[in-house]
Amino acid sequence: MDKKTEEFYIRLKEELSNTSAWPSEYLYKFIVPTSPKTIEEVENAFDNIGAVIHTKQSKTAKYTSVSINVMMESPEHVIEKYIEVSSIEGIISL
């Protein structure tokens, strides 16, 4: 992980710690290339943890937004999930 990414996660952890009582619901938002395989990879990362997942294709159908609402135990768990899905090809976190 590069220094810029590491600094981002440190700031995110601080913000989450200061603004929410944990455990708490967290809303992840991702943009991925429209591909059943890629969308499935994102969904599988949140499988079996009670996540509510919504997808919506862009007007051109080139990209799909994936919104995931899930109860997370701590800011550390939120960040662990971001790191886990960051290996999915073409994923953009919002």
C-alpha positions in Angstrom: 0.0 0.0 0.0 1.4 3.4 -0.9 1.9 6.2 1.5 -1.1 8.3 0.2 -3.5 5.4 0.5 -2.2 4.6 4.0 -2.7 8.2 5.0 -6.3 8.1 3.6 -7.1 5.1 5.7 -5.7 6.7 8.9 -7.8 9.8 8.3 -10.9 7.7 7.6 -10.4 5.6 10.8 -10.2 8.9 12.8 -13.3 10.3 11.2 -15.3 7.1 11.7 -14.2 6.9 15.3 -15.2 10.4 16.0 -18.5 10.5 14.2 -20.2 7.1 14.9 -20.9 4.8 17.8 -19.7 1.3 17.0 -21.0 -1.2 16.0 -22.8 1.0 13.3 -24.3 0.7 9.9 -22.0 1.7 7.1 -22.8 2.5 3.5 -20.1 1.5 1.0 -20.4 2.8 -2.6 -18.4 1.5 -5.5 -18.3 1.9 -9.2 -17.3 -1.1 -11.3 -17.1 -1.9 -15.0 -20.4 -3.7 -15.9 -19.4 -7.3 -15.9 -21.3 -10.1 -14.1 -18.0 -11.5 -12.8 -16.9 -8.1 -11.3 -20.2 -7.4 -9.7 -20.3 -10.9 -8.3 -16.8 -10.4 -6.8 -18.0 -7.3 -4.9 -21.1 -9.0 -3.7 -19.2 -12.0 -2.6 -16.9 -9.8 -0.4 -20.0 -8.9 1.6 -21.7 -12.3 1.5 -23.0 -13.8 4.8 -22.6 -10.6 6.9 -26.2 -9.3 6.5 -25.4 -6.8 3.8 -28.2 -5.1 1.7 -26.8 -4.7 -1.8 -28.2 -2.5 -4.6 -26.9 -2.2 -8.1 -27.6 0.3 -10.8 -26.2 0.5 -14.3 -25.1 3.7 -15.8 -27.0 5.1 -18.8 -24.5 3.7 -21.2 -24.3 0.4 -19.3 -20.6 0.7 -19.3 -20.4 0.9 -15.4 -22.5 -0.3 -12.5 -22.8 1.4 -9.1 -22.9 -1.0 -6.2 -24.2 0.4 -2.8 -23.8 -1.9 0.2 -25.4 -1.1 3.5 -24.0 -3.3 6.3 -23.6 -3.4 10.1 -19.9 -3.1 10.8 -18.2 -3.7 14.2 -15.6 -1.0 14.1 -13.8 1.5 11.9 -11.0 -1.1 11.5 -13.5 -3.6 10.0 -14.7 -0.9 7.6 -11.2 -0.3 6.4 -10.4 -4.0 6.2 -13.3 -4.4 3.8 -12.1 -1.5 1.6 -8.7 -3.1 1.4 -10.2 -6.5 0.6 -12.2 -5.2 -2.3 -9.5 -2.9 -3.6 -8.0 -5.9 -5.4 -11.0 -6.2 -7.6 -10.0 -5.1 -11.1 -11.5 -1.7 -12.1 -13.2 -1.0 -8.8 -13.6 2.7 -7.7 -14.5 3.5 -4.1 -16.7 6.5 -3.5 
